[in-house]
Amino acid sequence: MNLRDLRYMLAVAEHRHFGRAAEACRVSQPTLSVQLRKLEEELGTVLFERSSKQVVPTPICELLLAHARVAVAETDAMAALARAAMDPLRGSMRIGIIPTLGPYLLPLVFGPLREALPGLELEPWEDVTTVLLERLRAHELDAAILATEPDGADIVTEPLFTEPFIAALPPDHALCGRARVSEEELAPDVLVLADGHCLRDQALAACGLAGPRGGSLRASSLATLINMVAAGYGTTLIPGLAAGAAQDAGITLVPLRRGVSRTVRIARRAAFPRRAAVEAVAGVIAERLKRYSATAG
């Protein structure tokens, strides 16, 4: 039994398809299939139920997968520690980012990051907070950019910047023309994102709501939310970095009376060996957003 075969097993379990698993492992499908057959012979059990339509892990395989993940993760951690001892600012860095930040933050910081840290190969992964934290804890990500403080001593964070929320109104809304609006005034027709997005909970809390109104829109993306506001379906709160996209859609933006905001943070595992790399990325992003805020202001 070797780590290569364990990686093959994990890949097939994830993709439920030999061809896609082989592609992910960068080997031919016959090679992957042969090695898994050998692993099954060595373990004395069938790992996958194969058919023409799908590949499904057997019950014993499901139990073995947990051990395989630990073995591969620990080995990867050893390799990462060795690389970090040589140069923590070289190599790939898998970094997660929430969907309400990704489209607006990444275009601002990718150029400065490439210029300041040419040895780092950033691999962004966009998903909601809970999934990013799961992947971070499973060693599938090296860091994650979030807008909430995660629980647990195993994850540490560093603040990057504070992002204000702005009231987004249809052009003919009754609140247009105000110098500022209170968050509670948005409550009657506020639109929010679907469950799982931290921006949903932050918007509801700012408006003093325990939950969205019955029948109100729960959008799957901030872009959808912006377009629905532009179409006159209601109001919403948007983070400051999305202001340009909202204005392009014809939305009226008005500052909030209480100035509600969110703190954007970068998170990593407490024991992550390439701490210096995460801190370097954090420094570049914080500096870039400081300059951006000064220019935008």
N, C-alpha and C positions, 0 to 999 in steps of 0.2 A: 504494500500500500504506500502510495506517495502523494504529496500535496497536489501534484498536477492532476491526478485522477480525482481527488476530492474537489478540485475546482471544476472539473468536467461535470461531476455529479451535481454540484450546486448550480451550475449553469443550466443543465437540463431541467432541474427542479424549478428554476425561476422562469425559463422560457417555455417549458412544456412542449418543446420542439427540438429535435436533434439538429436540424439545419441551422436554426437561429442560435442555438447554444454553441455550435461549432464556430459560427461566424463571430460570436462574442468572445470566444476563446482563441480566435485566430488560428484555427486548425481545420483540416478537412473533416467532413462529416464521417467518412469511413474511419479515420484515425480516432475520432472521439468515440464512435460506436465500439470499436475494437477494445479500446482501453476500458470502457465501462463494462464490457463483457468480462474482461480479465478481473476487474474489481469485484464484480458479482461472484466470479469463481473463487476469488481469494476470500471473500466474506462468507461464501456459502449460502447466499440468498439472492433473490431477485429484487432489484432496486426500483425498477420501473415497469409498469404495465403498459405495453406498447400496442397500439392499434393503428390503422390507416389514418385515423382522424386526430388522435391525441396521444400524448405521453403523460402518464400520471404516476407520481411516486407511490410505491406500496406503503402500507402501514409501517413496516420495519424501516423503510427508507426515511420516512418522516422523522422517526426517532434518531436515526443516524445523522440526519442533516444538521441537527442542533450541534452535535459534536464536531461535524465537519466545519461548520461556520466558526466555531471557537478555534479550531486548529489553524484554519487559514488566516483568521484575523490576528492570532498571536504571531504567526509567522510573518505576516505583513508588517506587524508592529515592530518586530525585530529588524526587518529589512529597512523600515522607515527610520528607526533609531540609528542604524548604521549610516544611512545616507545623511541624516541630519548631523551626525558627528562630522561629516566631511563638509557639507554646505547645505544648511537648511533652506536657502533661498534658491535652490535649483530643483528641477523635477516638476512633476505634475502636482496640482492642488485642486482637489474636488471640493467645490464650494457651492452650497445650497443658497437659494434666495427665494423669498416669498413672492407670489405672483403680483401683489400690489406694489412691489418695489422693482422687480426685475426689468420690465420694459422701460422704466424711467431712470433707474440708477445705473444700470450696466452701460448704456451709451455714454454716460458722463465719466465713468471711472476706468473703462477698459483701456483706453489709450494711455492715460497717466500710469496705470499699473504696468502695462507693457514697457513703457519708457523707463520707469523707476526700477522695475524688477524683471529684467529681460530673461533671467534664468528660470523664472516660474512659468509653468504652463497651466493657466487657469482653465478649469473645466466646470462651467456653471450647470447647476441642476435646479430647476424651478418646481416648487411644490408648496403645499400649505405647511404651516408650522409643525403640526403633529408628525407629519411624514418626514420632514427634514430632521426633526429630533430623533426619530426612530432610526433613520439612516446614519445620523451622526453617531449615535450610540452603538450601532452595528458596524462601525468602522467603514461604512460605505461612502461617507463624506468626511472631509478633513475639517471643515468649518461651515458655518451657516450664518446668513445675514437675516436677522429676525426683527420684529417690532414689538416683541414681548420678552419678559424675563423668564426663562425656563426654570422649572423646579428641579431640585436635586443637586447634590454637591459634586456629581460626576461631570457636570457641564459648567464651564465658567464663561463669562461674557465680558466684553469691553464696549462701552458706548462709542458710537461713531458720530452721530449728529442727531439733533432734534428736528423733527419734521412737523410743521403746523398743519392742522386740518383747516379746510376752507369750505364754506357753504357753496354748493353748486346748485344753481336755479335755472329753470327754463327761462328763456328771454322775456316772456310776458308774465312771469310770476308776480304775485302781489308784493313779495318782499324785495323785488328788484328796486334799485334806487336808494336803498338804505346804505348808510355808511358802514354799519355793522348789523348783524342779526344775532339773536340769542339762539343757542342750540335747541332750546325747547320749542321755538317757533317753527322748527323744521319737522317736529315730531308728527303732525297730522298727516303728512304725505311723504315721509322719508322712505327712500328705497335703500335696501342693504344687500350685501353679498350673501351667498349661500352659506350654510353651516360649514365650519372648518376654517373659514378665513378670519384671522384675528381682527381685520378691519371691520368686519360685521359687528363683533362684540364691542369694539371701541366706539363705533358710530352710535349704536344703540345706547350705550352707557352715557355718551355725551349728550344725547337727546332726552335722557331720563326715562328710557323705555326698557322694560324687561324683555321684550321680544317684539318682532315686527307685527304690524297689523295683519289681521286675517286677510288672505288673498293678495297681499302686497308682493311685489316682485322680489325674488331672491336670485340675483344674477350670479353667474358662474365666474365672471371676470369683471375687473374694473372698467375695461373698455365697453362691455355691454351696459354696465351701469351708467356710464357717461352718455352713451347713445340714447338710452331710455330717458334720461333727464332732458337731453336735447330735444327729444320728441314730445316732451310735455307730460310724461307719465308721473312725475313727482320730483322731489328734491333729494339731495344726498350730501354726505360729507366726503370730500376727497383729500388725500394727502397732498402736500404742497408740490412734490415733484411731478404730480400728474396735472398740474395747472395748465401747462402748455397744451396738452392733448385735449383738455376740457374746453379751453378757449377756441381751439381749432374746430371743435364740434359745435360752436355757437352758444356755449353755455355762459351764463352770467356768474361770475365768482364774487363773493362778498366775504370779507373777514368775519370771524366769529367774535362775539362779545367777550367770551371768557378766554379766548385764545387757546383752545384745547389743542394738544399736540401729542405726538408719540415719539419715543426714543428708539432709534434704530441701533441695533447692537450686532456685533459679530460674536458668534459662539463657537467654542471648541471643547473637546474633551479635556478634562483637567490633566490627564496623563499624556496628552498628545505630545510626542517628542519634538515636533517641529513648531514649537511655540513661537520661535523667532519669526517664522514665515507668516504666521497668522497676524502677529503684531505689526510686521512690515506692511502687509496688505491693509490692515486697519489704519495705519498711519497715512497711507496714500489716500484712502477713501475719505478719511476725516479732513485732510488738507484740501482735497478737491472740492468737497462739499462746502467747506468754509469759504473758498474762493467763489464757488457758484452762488452761495447765498448772498455774498457781498455784491456780486454782479447783478443778481436778480433783484436785490433790494434797491 
